[in-house]
């Protein structure tokens, strides 16, 4: 009887650890992205829909145009405004890491296999091409009330398969790994 009770306690502990990992891995909210020099580049709204992670460009910073269009994009995304574009698409949570989806770079017009995970108030966003990857660190914006945030409806969400080919240099959403 004690053996059975011990097994049940261990199973309960293991299940609660997985649930706790999922609670900790909730990256919803607003995130600031930075370029390779550490300059503020954009604000991205991250949300979970149907247990999948999505992110949309909410605003751009230090740009000559208020809302430039994606000239490097292919197919349905070409010439569409960058603000509102989906840059994280359909990642699923597994052991505290959002993965098995894509990360889109509007600057290069390319999509990459992606993974995302939380480290405190930092969101690590990694794009993969084969064995090569780059990681950028996004910083969470302080929580705001819904009225301060306003409603963010993506201006353009084309079919993700139309975004084009893979590449190895992601500049907007992925920062080089610290060496």
Buried (B, 14 or more C-beta within 10 A) or exposed (E): EEEEEEEEEEEEEEEEEEEEBEEEBEBEBBBBBBBEEEEEBBBBBBBBEEEBBBBBBBBBEEEEEEEBBBEBBBEBBBEBBBBBBBBBBBBEBEEBBBBBBBBBBBBBBBBBBBBBBBEEEEBBBBBBBEEEBBBBBBEBBEEEEEEEBEEBEBBBBBEBEEBBEBBBBBBBBBBEEEE
